[in-house]
Amino acid sequence: MDTPQPRRRREWTIAAGLILLALVPSIAGAFRIGEIASGATQTDANARFMQMPLPVVLHIAGALVYSIVGAFQFLPGLRRRHNGWHRFAGRYLLVPAGITVGATGLWMTAVYDVPPTDTGAVAFSRYVVGGLMLAFIALGIAAIVRSDYFAHGSWMIRAYALAMGAGTQVLTSGPALLLFGEPDAVFRLIQMDAGWIINALFAEWVIARRRRAARRPATITV
């Protein structure tokens, strides 16, 4: 039987892993905000951000809040011990941050002048992921309104998994970038989609485990 202390230690390990996954894109985002704030020299790589900074700043700030705070929302023990914080963080931090991330991601895909490798199929993938993320958050809100806690958690896990795609994409694209340089459009699509697909599959695995645990009969001691 799992005792409270090892279970608590395992939960904090999960939270630390999620924060580490978000670390590289968070550092890149902080660098981008610093670049905008300092009025860095405009280049082909940063021109769209320097000319229209608000969407990317909102996207980065929202992603930072969503990834860090969200890492603690799915820990059962922490949620039981601090349910008031769970509700507050979800309502006033995570939902606004998640909507901001999804909406600004869609806006930037539609409006920004992106590199050629990010057009076409990659842009389509971004539209799909951004739309699904917003839909999952809406479904999660609808589920909690009707007090369906399992569905609420499942939809929020799915939304969080898609949002964390940027972290996984560091792993799916970083090694190839170091070995072979900038990818063409096909490999860019594969690397980007791989990050989202891996996270989506992992989310479904976590949800399936939660479903099995919910169906498991409670142990009654006398």
SULRA-V591083 format. One record per pair of residues at least 24 apart in sequence whose C-alpha atoms are under 10 Angstrom apart, sorted by the first residue. I is the first residue (numbers start at 1). J is the second residue. If there is no record, write none. Layout:
BEGIN
{{I/J} {I/J}}
END
This chain:
BEGIN
{{4/77} {7/76} {7/77} {8/75} {8/76} {8/77} {8/78} {10/75} {11/72} {11/74} {11/75} {11/76} {11/77} {11/78} {12/71} {12/72} {12/75} {12/77} {12/78} {14/71} {14/72} {14/74} {14/75} {15/68} {15/69} {15/70} {15/71} {15/72} {15/73} {15/74} {15/75} {16/68} {16/71} {16/72} {17/71} {18/67} {18/68} {18/70} {18/71} {18/72} {18/164} {18/167} {19/64} {19/67} {19/68} {19/69} {19/70} {19/71} {19/72} {19/164} {19/167} {20/67} {20/68} {20/167} {21/67} {21/68} {21/164} {21/165} {21/166} {21/167} {21/168} {21/169} {21/170} {21/171} {22/63} {22/64} {22/66} {22/67} {22/68} {22/71} {22/163} {22/164} {22/165} {22/166} {22/167} {22/168} {22/170} {23/64} {23/67} {23/68} {23/166} {23/167} {24/166} {24/167} {24/168} {24/170} {25/60} {25/63} {25/64} {25/164} {25/165} {25/166} {25/167} {25/168} {25/169} {25/170} {26/60} {26/61} {26/63} {26/64} {26/67} {26/68} {26/166} {26/167} {27/60} {27/64} {28/60} {29/56} {29/57} {29/59} {29/60} {29/61} {29/63} {29/64} {30/57} {30/60} {30/61} {30/64} {32/56} {32/57} {32/60} {33/57} {33/58} {33/60} {33/61} {44/113} {44/114} {44/115} {45/114} {45/115} {46/114} {47/112} {47/113} {47/114} {48/108} {48/111} {48/112} {48/113} {48/114} {49/108} {49/112} {49/113} {51/112} {52/108} {52/111} {52/112} {54/104} {55/100} {55/101} {55/103} {55/104} {55/105} {55/107} {55/108} {55/112} {56/101} {56/104} {56/105} {56/107} {56/108} {57/104} {58/97} {58/100} {58/101} {58/103} {58/104} {58/105} {59/97} {59/98} {59/99} {59/100} {59/101} {59/102} {59/103} {59/104} {59/105} {59/108} {60/97} {60/100} {60/101} {60/104} {60/105} {61/97} {61/100} {61/101} {62/93} {62/94} {62/95} {62/96} {62/97} {62/98} {62/99} {62/100} {62/101} {62/102} {62/104} {63/94} {63/97} {63/98} {63/99} {63/100} {63/101} {63/102} {63/163} {63/164} {63/166} {64/97} {64/101} {65/93} {65/94} {65/96} {65/97} {65/98} {65/101} {66/90} {66/93} {66/94} {66/95} {66/96} {66/97} {66/98} {66/99} {66/100} {66/101} {66/160} {66/163} {66/164} {67/94} {67/97} {67/98} {67/160} {67/161} {67/163} {67/164} {67/167} {68/94} {69/93} {69/94} {69/97} {70/94} {70/98} {70/156} {70/157} {70/160} {71/160} {73/153} {73/156} {73/157} {74/153} {74/154} {74/156} {74/157} {74/160} {90/141} {90/156} {91/141} {94/137} {94/156} {94/160} {95/134} {95/137} {95/138} {95/140} {95/141} {95/156} {96/137} {98/133} {98/134} {98/137} {98/156} {98/159} {98/160} {98/163} {99/130} {99/133} {99/134} {99/135} {99/137} {99/138} {100/134} {101/130} {101/133} {101/134} {101/163} {102/126} {102/127} {102/129} {102/130} {102/131} {102/132} {102/133} {102/134} {102/135} {102/137} {102/159} {102/162} {102/163} {103/127} {103/130} {103/131} {103/133} {103/134} {104/130} {105/129} {105/130} {105/131} {106/130} {106/131} {115/185} {116/184} {116/185} {117/182} {117/183} {117/184} {117/185} {117/186} {117/187} {117/188} {117/189} {118/184} {118/185} {118/188} {118/189} {118/192} {119/185} {119/189} {120/185} {120/189} {121/185} {121/186} {121/188} {121/189} {121/190} {121/193} {122/185} {122/186} {122/188} {122/189} {122/190} {122/191} {122/192} {122/193} {123/189} {124/189} {125/189} {125/192} {125/193} {125/196} {126/192} {126/193} {126/196} {129/159} {129/162} {129/163} {129/165} {129/193} {129/196} {130/159} {130/162} {130/163} {132/158} {132/159} {132/162} {133/158} {133/159} {133/160} {133/161} {133/162} {133/163} {134/159} {135/159} {136/160} {136/162} {150/207} {150/210} {150/211} {150/214} {151/207} {151/211} {153/207} {153/210} {154/203} {154/204} {154/206} {154/207} {154/208} {154/210} {154/211} {155/203} {155/207} {156/203} {157/200} {157/202} {157/203} {157/204} {157/206} {157/207} {158/199} {158/200} {158/201} {158/202} {158/203} {158/204} {158/206} {158/207} {159/200} {159/203} {160/199} {160/200} {160/203} {161/195} {161/196} {161/197} {161/198} {161/199} {161/200} {161/201} {161/202} {161/203} {161/204} {162/195} {162/196} {162/197} {162/198} {162/199} {162/200} {162/203} {163/196} {163/199} {164/195} {164/196} {164/199} {164/200} {165/192} {165/193} {165/194} {165/195} {165/196} {165/197} {165/198} {165/199} {165/200} {166/192} {166/195} {166/196} {167/195} {167/196} {167/199} {168/192} {168/194} {168/195} {168/196} {168/197} {168/198} {168/199} {169/193} {169/194} {169/195} {169/196} {169/198} {169/199} {170/195} {171/195} {172/196} {172/198}}
END
